[in-house]
Amino acid sequence: MFGLVAKKTGVKEVEEYWASTLVDMGICDVEDNLSGCCWRCKSSFAVSACQIEKPLVKNPDLVWNWLENESGQLFWAKQGMSEYERRYEKSVLQELWDIGIRNSSEVESLVERVLKSVRINCQIINQSTLANVFRSEIILMQKEMMENFEENNGYAS
């Protein structure tokens, strides 16, 4: 593929190469390729690699390795949680623990909601956006926990 680009192959042919290869490698679903956005940052670069962070190397194996390692939801969840901890000096898991959430299924549900919200509502996925959405979701969870506590203990007005 990198040879294709050097030969000034048309954009459509390069996109088709990326699309089929990303699907074959299990990095993307077919639906992701049809969206017209970069699988990684959701910008309008179609299915080409994110130009901001991709390795600047000529060895295609290194680029494919990078694509495989940074393609999944787990990668983005970790990035968002890491940024959250850096920003708020408390981990997402500690925040959940502090409000009484210790069930792993609730943690998974939070991560799924955050990733879904970011993919639907944001044009570009990055750590900062994910940290902000984690923060918003945790604040909502804290509010719900407080309302439930007040309701169960007769404090509701």
ChimeraX attribute file (.defattr): number of C-alpha atoms within 10 A of each C-alpha:
attribute: neighborCount
match mode: 1-to-1
recipient: residues
	/A:1	13
	/A:2	10
	/A:3	10
	/A:4	12
	/A:5	12
	/A:6	8
	/A:7	9
	/A:8	9
	/A:9	12
	/A:10	10
	/A:11	12
	/A:12	10
	/A:13	13
	/A:14	17
	/A:15	18
	/A:16	14
	/A:17	15
	/A:18	18
	/A:19	22
	/A:20	16
	/A:21	15
	/A:22	23
	/A:23	15
	/A:24	12
	/A:25	12
	/A:26	13
	/A:27	19
	/A:28	20
	/A:29	15
	/A:30	14
	/A:31	9
	/A:32	19
	/A:33	21
	/A:34	11
	/A:35	13
	/A:36	16
	/A:37	18
	/A:38	21
	/A:39	26
	/A:40	23
	/A:41	19
	/A:42	22
	/A:43	16
	/A:44	15
	/A:45	16
	/A:46	21
	/A:47	26
	/A:48	21
	/A:49	20
	/A:50	18
	/A:51	11
	/A:52	7
	/A:53	9
	/A:54	13
	/A:55	16
	/A:56	9
	/A:57	9
	/A:58	10
	/A:59	10
	/A:60	13
	/A:61	10
	/A:62	14
	/A:63	16
	/A:64	17
	/A:65	10
	/A:66	15
	/A:67	20
	/A:68	15
	/A:69	12
	/A:70	14
	/A:71	16
	/A:72	15
	/A:73	14
	/A:74	13
	/A:75	11
	/A:76	19
	/A:77	19
	/A:78	14
	/A:79	16
	/A:80	26
	/A:81	23
	/A:82	19
	/A:83	22
	/A:84	23
	/A:85	16
	/A:86	12
	/A:87	13
	/A:88	12
	/A:89	10
	/A:90	13
	/A:91	16
	/A:92	23
	/A:93	14
	/A:94	13
	/A:95	17
	/A:96	18
	/A:97	12
	/A:98	11
	/A:99	14
	/A:100	11
	/A:101	17
	/A:102	13
	/A:103	10
	/A:104	10
	/A:105	10
	/A:106	12
	/A:107	15
	/A:108	11
	/A:109	11
	/A:110	18
	/A:111	24
	/A:112	14
	/A:113	15
	/A:114	22
	/A:115	21
	/A:116	13
	/A:117	13
	/A:118	20
	/A:119	15
	/A:120	9
	/A:121	10
	/A:122	15
	/A:123	14
	/A:124	15
	/A:125	20
	/A:126	17
	/A:127	17
	/A:128	16
	/A:129	17
	/A:130	27
	/A:131	24
	/A:132	18
	/A:133	20
	/A:134	24
	/A:135	18
	/A:136	13
	/A:137	16
	/A:138	17
	/A:139	13
	/A:140	12
	/A:141	16
	/A:142	18
	/A:143	13
	/A:144	12
	/A:145	15
	/A:146	13
	/A:147	14
	/A:148	13
	/A:149	13
	/A:150	13
	/A:151	12
	/A:152	10
	/A:153	9
	/A:154	8
	/A:155	10
	/A:156	10
	/A:157	5
